[in-house]
Amino acid sequence: MIKSTDVEIAKARRTCRYSKEAIPKGSVCMVVYDGPRDRSCYSKKIALDMIQLARKRLDVLEAELTQGP
């Protein structure tokens, strides 16, 4: 569930893993590190959508945990 993530400025052209759109050099993107030499890049728009969805899911988990005995 939790991986190492970072916000970076693309030093070279990258490709968004989700939308396959180009992330131009100099653009802000989110990078998820899947392993020591394996990373996935996401465009700023997709990253913001992912964060919003994660926030909603975490709110549901928190509500379920606080309702328990």
Secondary structure, 3 states (H helix, E strand, C coil): CCCEEEEEECCCCEECCCCCCEECCCCEEEEEEEECCEEEEEEHHHHHHHHHHHHHHHHHHHHHHHHCC
